[in-house]
Amino acid sequence: MSETTPAAGAARPREQWTGQVGFILAAIGSAVGLGNIWRFPGVAYENGGGAFLIPYLVALITAGIPILFLDYAIGHRFRGAAPTAFRRLGGARAGRWLESLGWFQVTIAFVIGLYYTAVIAWALSFFVFSFDLRWGDDPAGFLFGEYLRVGEPGISLDFVPGVLIPLALVWIAAIIVLALGVAKGLQRVNVVFLPLLVVAFLVLVVRALFLDGAADGLNALFTPDFAALADPDVWIAAYSQIFFSLSIAFGIMITYASYRKRRSNLTSPGLVVAFANSSFEILAGIGVFATLGFLAFRQGVAVADLDGIAGVGLSFVTFPAIVSEMPGGPIFGALFFGSLAMAGFTSLVSVLQVVIAAVQEKLSISRRAAAVGIGVVSAVLSVLFFSTTTGLLALDVTDMWTNNIGIVASAVIMTIVVIWVLRRGPELRYHLNAVSTFPVGRVWIALVGVLAPLVLGYMLVARIVTLLTEGYDTYPFWYLGVFGWGAIAVLIIGAVIGAMVPWRRSPDDYRAWPPYPPAPVETRKEAGR
C-alpha cells in the first residue's frame, strides 16, 4: 500500500508532520510540561538527592523508553488514534473489545485536558501579576484567598472572574491551534514555543545560579544519599516520575506516531525525545533549587526547612515569595510563569489531540468540526468545574486519581494484552527495526512485557490500597468518591460508550506495512523479477 493511497473506506489522506524535526519538536513539547518544572525537583530532593539520578536513569532505560517505543510502534504501524490503532492491532479476533482500551485512553486525555487548562490559566495570570508583584508580602494568602478564593470541599457555581477569563482565552487558543491541523497547528506552535521555552528557562537558570545561597540549594538537591537506594519506595518514585513525564500510555504518542510517514525512523527520534525531556527536568531542578537556596538564605533557614518545594505550592506560593525578595524580581517572575504557561500549552494541545483524532476518525468528520465540537464541550465543562471557588480542590483530587490509577492501569493493561494475550511483541519489534536506524533486541519485549507491568502493577495496587484505606490529604471521603473514584467511573463509562458508537467508515479494511511475517528471501527475489 503506498504512502498516499488511503485504505478502503477512508475519506481523505492522513495528515502528516512535515518531517522528522517537526515530529521530534512536537513530541518533546508534549513530554516537557508542568511536571518537569514543579514535580521532578521535589521528587529528586525527597528521594536521595543526587543518588536519585541512578534509579531515575534505570527507570528511563528499562521502562520509559521501552513503553515510548511501544506507543510509537502501535501508532505508526496501525495508522490511527488510540481506538483505531488498538482495533486494528486486535484484528478480527479481539479488535472490537480492544478498541475500548483506546477509548479508555481517550477519556483519560479528555479529563486531563479539563483541569490542565486551569493551571495554564493560573500561570498566565501570575505572568501578569509578576510585573507589579501583586501578591504582596503574603503569596499564600493571595493565591488561596484573593485569587482562587478557595472554599470548602463541595460543588460550587461561585465563579472566580480572575480564573474564568484567562481559562476561556486558553481554550480559544487551543481550539484554534487544533483546528489548524497537525502541520500548521500542532507542529507550528511547538516550533515557536519550544525554543522560546528553552531560552527563557536557560536565562532564568543562569540568573538563579548567581543568587546568594544558590550553592546551598544545589547542594541540597544533588548531595547523594546512597542509603536511600535501599528503599523500594525511592525506586517506585523514579519509575513514577519517568512514567508520568514522558506522556506515555494514554494515547498521545500513539496518535503522534500515526502522523509520521510510513518510512520514518522511530527509535532514534524516540531516544532524542526521552533524553531531551530528562535533560529539561535536570535543568529545572537546577533552576528551582538555586532559587530555593536563595529563599532559605534570605530567611536564615536551611533548605530542608522550607515549605512548598513541589506542585502548586512551589509554583504559585514559593516562587512568588522568591520573586518578591530578589533583585529584578518582576523579570524573573515573568520568565518563570511564561515558561510555565508555554510548557503547559504544548502539553495541553497534545492531550487534546488524542480526543480530537479519535472522534474525527470514529465519526468521519473534518478536523475543524472535531476541534470546535470537542473544544467547546471541554471548555464548558472546564469552566463549570475549575473556574469556581472549589476549582483547586476538584483539580487536586481529579488529578491524583486520573494519573495514579487511570494512566497506570492503562499502561498495565496495554502491556499485558499486547505482549501476552495477543502475542504481538515480535511483530511490533519487527516494525520498529524495519523502519528505524537504532534496532531493538528481544530484551525490549521482556522489558515491556515483564518488568513494566510488574513495576507499574505494584504502583497501581499500592496506590489503590492507600487511597481506599487512608484517603487523600484532608478531603472528606464523600468528596473523594465524587471527584476521585467518580473520575475513574467516567473513564470506564467513556471506554464502553466510545466502543459502542458505530463507525461511519469501518477501520477494519486495513493492511499493516511492512507485511508480517516477512516473506522469505527467495520469495522476495522471485517477486522482484
Steps between C-alpha positions, in 0.01 A plus 500: 500500500654832401546794734244710318241231443242493780356175623164400359221706647728783607367849429829683454878446519638504852661820626876493550777687671712691250805296602696339779598828668138608521401170660787511749419857606131414542581186701743688724242777541247242617742335745639825644216633711404623843629185669854560378512835677302447816516124562846365414710729726293418808488126425877488453567697817273279712639172360874508545606822329783433257469126564147515357651543154604133509150349528373782278730398213429131560126572481547704184691223323297201624146639495468853361673450165364144442138610553562811289618268221189284552275804452695602190480151350123467556418844366732486201418146389123528536468862387239637734404661826492265799156338435573448129851368562394257774207373295730429206761345727240266648387385157186299437545299820535777758473832319153595618567457871856632478361821351357576845857526637559773244189684615613460861818687404299762311279562802810539719627768263158667497487523881860620529432772242218639713716582801841541335362809330424657837864481612611669177243774571652549847847525346379766254346697785818485705701601193303825507517525880879474485542850359354673807560219754129500570521218752670734747656364817267201533507286183311213665223726621482664158482168310248317713302799625502794261571324167346149517261580789518137609192379685407182683480166315180491304348580162485874448372728224664803657725596208829680546542760221879508541512134400207485260629765257852359441351148497270601215794656313704179533212296359457737205872477421498119530197461272660723234828304509322164480269616218802602291620141482811294568754695294352851509376481859668248731839502331515875452414583861777267619751640251432844650441423867762232567806712411345794688446276802859373496649849460277652769574221745874511431500873575307429819742226608811710429355787703412262784854363515636844592261554791625495860449151642467333158785260580325388819189422298694296246683315778165414655376360169807316374676379817447124465342291771599156378324336794173602335568255218418216738145635535258344245283813516786703349510270199122515468524881511754490216280279280201717584681820401624357170162353421299818558759726341530335157131526398476124447219244525201726451483552129723802433800326349281245319317789333813702429681200346203432272566831322851397393567379148511123455875500446596696810768440758335436838756384755772762457254792527350319800838506673534872419156570649565295814840648579391855408214467746731373776754774425233763546398341829855522631525859374175576684641343816806726481290811449245417769749406770733789428207732567390299805854539635464876458168499690652294782794743515270801527289335770803371693386136493618178336354392167355196679290734717322663206139416423354464153777346292273319254172538314262793529671625817840520330377681190239736640610561861873436538609652169299820546664535843842461336413750227405756764835459674744506208646787296322528163221283638229601249712387204588172675131443579392572144758252368392231743125529451541551126703178486237323707223615264691400184596158640141443603351609168718275282399206720134604501459498123655153484254373761204650316623365165447147637128575537464700178665229286293219653168679448601614152574142394200342672243740356687570174471876544740780414779603732346844541162358601663262749723772647218751543248245626729331753660833591172674580367208706830473688518875558150509650574210736839647589344835591222335703734284708829690519428874492296501822595532866533120519705473181835442668356225722331321208820530297717354774282193553422434134868526408602252770254231389529552125880485499573247770219257423373578151828537310682228693212255448502586130871417477468171691207383286669610176829323567337176617245483218741591219790280612335205673137473385538594132870404474573800274837587651710339224295673230536843662872441554531404134321820402729721710809335351367510145464878498761614755876541511534402868391135530326358807578150618288231662576658836257778400213250505609380846517855635157589362335169579655409837677782682259781408177325605661370820625842612195690382266234637662534842466878478133468405404255775694690766336829403149352495548344845634827641216708356236254621638466852651841570317732263680798354619805688221637722216464251178336625437153357181607324699761306761243401215280384361770272818646346740209554324170453240686296774593255596133465134415437493762225807340339338157498164627374678701230685187388175300472297769325781590260531139386121464461456798267490370141775599257399717206777334298632163609866503608532125448583492129865575564833337419794576727833580334756351480336155479556265793629236510743614229514289189801267466793643307438263209140612468597867506758436226239323288254789550766748393572329167 
